[in-house]
């Protein structure tokens, strides 16, 4: 049986989130960035990457694995590229910085390509790709971590379920945003199932023995979408991120070289200046026409509307802005514990 949900107004929840991270030692501006990215995910229905992550992030800060006051450095730089060492910064803090820098480079050279090493969980990657789309650019974001997904044919983790996000601007329509993991579902969906008190569908994950499971408490290894396609993409993303920055994350685990496992990620963010290749207004008009054409196609049986990437989330956003963010009982219980620890008042509804 699933647990009950409560609706929480998004603005007080965002303020509460910022206060939590400030109490944990994060500077106010960085805490605001962290809160912005988490609440953005909740508002769009991506609850697996929203405020349910707060207790885990606090655990990582407590353990010294997430650095609330990092020394973020640009290690290498060319007119179109840069390599950033995050010093285990909160992921949204360094990733928004990186995307802003590659957007600057795209304005000057046509493209900006940034690699980030040694960051921590970055939240919903679509946030960063959308930053570029909102500036009339195409945006790309990819992330890799240590293995948590079984490659096709294996029953143990060997790759990461590396997400990728791509966003492009439209004119009449909202930007197209594809934000997907290379697993059947994002790992945060397992946490969300635990908070909701529900089972997970078959085909999502394996237990520690490599057997299929529907118990989110027993699920330890994700499964790739599309079999070899999902795990193949995941492998190649490791090649474009971790190995590219000399900080491999799959290899140490595969060869038993990592005796102490810590949370860390490597990432790519990129921005492409559309005006370098074509007229921006014309590009956005073509995106509108493609969307209109897709939505006008004959619908399969039982389908009410043909949706494009990001459209479901846009619809959820409109509802939650007005009516608040639904949080399952497990998430509410965990946030109450956090509030008690830091002696913070709870937002209405919690």
N, C-alpha and C positions, 0 to 999 in steps of 0.2 A: 504494500500500500504506500502510495506517495505521501510525502509530508505536506503540510499546508504552506501556502505562500502568503506574503504580505506585500502591499504596494508601498513604496517609499518614494517621496518626491526627490527628483534627481538633484536639485540644487543643494539642499541640506546634506544629501548623501555625499556629494562632491566635496562640500566644505568639511564634513567629518573625515573623509578619506585624506584630504590634505593635512588636517590636524594630526591624524594618526602618524603620518610619515614625518611630520615635523617633530612630534614627540619621540620618534625613533631616531632622531638625529639628522634628518635630511633638511638641507636649507629650504626656506620657504618657497623660493622660485622653483626649485627642483621638485619639491613636494606637490606644488600646483601642477607641474607637468605630469607627474605620475598620476595624480587624481584625474586630470583631464583625459588621459589615455584609457584609464580603467572605466570611467563613467561613459566615455564614448562607446566603448564596447558594449556595456550594459544597455545603453540607449538604443543600440542597433540590434539587440537581441542576442549578442554574442556573449552570453553570460559566463561561458567557460573561461573568458579572458577579462572578466570584470572584477568586481569587488570581492568575489569569493577567493581571489588570489591574495588578498591582504594578509591573512594569517601566515601563509607560506612565505611571503616576502619578509614579514617581520622575523620569522624563524631564520631566514637566510641572513638578515642583518645581524641578528643575535649571534649566529655562528661565524660571522666574519666572512661570509661568502658573497654578500652583496654590500658594496661599499657606499655608505650614504654621503661621503664627501670625497669623491674620487679625484685623482689628478689625470684628467682626460688630455691626451697628447696626440697631436698630428705628427706621426712618425715619418711618413714620406708623403710627398706631394708633387704633382705636375699640374699643368694648366687644366687638365680634364679629370685627374684622379687624386685620391688621397687615401692614406691608410691611417686609421685612428686606433690607438690603444685606449680602451675604455677604463682600465684599472678597476674592472668589476663594478662599474657604475650601474645604477638602476637603469634597466634597458631603455625606457622611454626618454630618459634624460640625454643619453648619448646618441640615441637614434634620431631624435628630433634635431639635435645639433648637426649630425651627419647629413641628414636630408637637406637642411638649410644650406649647408656648405656645397653639396653637389648641385643644388638648384642654382646657386651663385655661379658655379662653374659652367652649368648648362647655358646660362644666359650669355656667358662670355665665349664659350667654345662650341656650343651646340649640344654637348653631353657632359654629364658629371657622373662619375662612377666612384663610389666610396666603399671601402672595406673596413669593417669594424672587428677587432679581435678582443677577446676577453671582456665581453659584456655579460649581462645577466638577462633574465627573462624580459622580452621586449613588448609583451602584450599582443594585441591584435595588429598584425603587420599591415592591414589595410589602412590604418591611420596614417602611416608614413607615405605610402603610395598616393593616398588622397591629397596629401600636402602638395605634391607636384601637380596633380590634376587641377587643383584649385588655383594654381598659378599658370594655367594653360600649358602645362607640360604633361608628358607621359611619365608615370612613376612606377618604380619597381622596387620590391623589397623581398629579400630571401634570408632565412635564418637556419643555422645548423647547431645542434647540441650533441652530446654523447648519445650512444645508441639507446633507443627506446622502442624500436619497431623491428619486426622480423622481416628480413628481405624475402622475396618470393622463394618458396621452397624450403625455408628454414623455420624452426620453431623456437628460436631464441633471438634476442635483439642483436642486430648487426649494423643497422643504419638508424638515423634519426628521422622522425616524421616531418622533415623540414618543410615549413610552410612557405608559400610564395604568394605575393600580392602584386597585382598590376592594376593601375588605374589610369583612365584617360578621360579628358573633359568632353562634355557635350554642350549643346546650346539650350534647346528647350527642355531636354531631359537632364536628370541628375547625372553626375559622372558614372561611368561604368567602373565597378570595383570588383575584381576577382580576388578573393582572399581564401585560400584553401591550404590544408595540410596535405601531405602525400600519403597520409594514413586514411583509412575509411572515415574516421572522425578525429578531431583534435583531441589531444590527451586531456585537456581541461574538461571534456565531456564526461570523463570518468569521475572527476572530482564533483562535477555538477550532479551526476547520478547519485553519488553518495549523499550530497546535501539534500537531494530530493527524496532519498530513500526508495529509489526505484532500481530495477534490474536494467542491464544494458542489452541491446539486441545481440543475437548470435552474429559472429563475423566481425565484431569490433576488436576483440583482444584475446590474448592467451594468458593462462595463469603461469606461475613460476615453473611448473613442470612442462610447459609448452602445450598444454591442452586448452581447447576452446572453453571460454567461460562467459556466463551472463551475470556474474557477481562482480560489481565494480570494486569491491574490497579485495578480490582475488586477482583482478586484472593487473598485469605488470608489463605486458608486451603488446603494443599495438600491431595491427595488421595493415598492410598497404592497400590503397585503393587500386583497382585494376590489376592486381597481381604484380607482374614484373614491371608494369608501367610506373606504378607508384614508387616501388622500391628503386627502380632505375633512375627516376628523377631525383630521389633522395640522395643516391650515391653521387650523382653528378653535381648536386648542389654542394655537397661536401668538398668536391674538387674545386668549385668556384669560390668557396669561402674559406673554410678552415685550412685546407692544404695550401691555398693561395697565400695565406698570411703566415705560413710556417707554424701553425698551431693546430695540428690534426686532432680531431676528437673521436673519430671512429677507430683509428689504428691502435691507440693505446689499449682500448678495451678488447679489441679483437685478438691482440697478441698478449694479453694478460700483463701489460706493462703499467697499468694504472692501479696502484694499490690503495690510494685514497681518492675516492671519487668526489669531486666538487662540482657545484653547479656553475656552468659557464657556457657561453654561446659565441659564435662568430657569425658575421652577417654581411650582406651586400645591400646597399641602397643606391639607386640610380635615378637620374632625372634626364629626360630627353626634351630639348627645346623644339617643339613642333615647328616653330617658325623657321628653323634651320632648313627644313625640308619642304614645307608647303605652307600655304596661307592658313593661319590659325582659324579664322572664321569659317573658311571652307571646310577645314578638317572637322570642326565641331558640327557643322551642318550635315556632313556625311555620316557622322556617328548617329545623329538624330534619325536620319533616313534609314540607316541599318536597323536601329532599334524599332522604328515604326514598321519596317518591312517584316522583321521577325515576329512582332506581335500580331501582325495581320495574317500570318500563316494559318492554315487549317489546324484546328486543335485536336489532339488525341482524345479518345473517349475518357470522360471524367475530368478533363482539364478545363478549368474556367478561364484561365489567363496564361499566356506564355510570358514568362518572366526572364529578365536579363540579369547578369551578375550585379549584385548589390541592391536589386530592387526590393527583395524581401526585407532586407535590413532597413532600407529607406522607409518602408511602410511601418515597420515596428517602431522606428524612431519617432514618427509622427504621433503614434499612440502613446509612447512612453514619455515624451516631452510633456504631454497634456495630463496623463493619468498616473505617472510615476513608474518606477522600476519594480517589477515583481521579484522578490527574493524568497527562495525556499527556506524552510525552517532551519535546515542545517547551516546555511549561510548566515542567517539571522543570529543563531546561537553562537557561531564563531565570532561574529562582529561584536556581539555583546561582551564576549570575553576580552576582546581587544580593547574595547571602550573601558572596561573595568580596570584593565592593567594600566592604561594611561590616564585614568580618571577624567574621561571625556564624556560630555553629555551626548546621548544618542539622538540622531535625527528623528523627526516624527515618523511613526510607523515601526521603528525598531524597539 
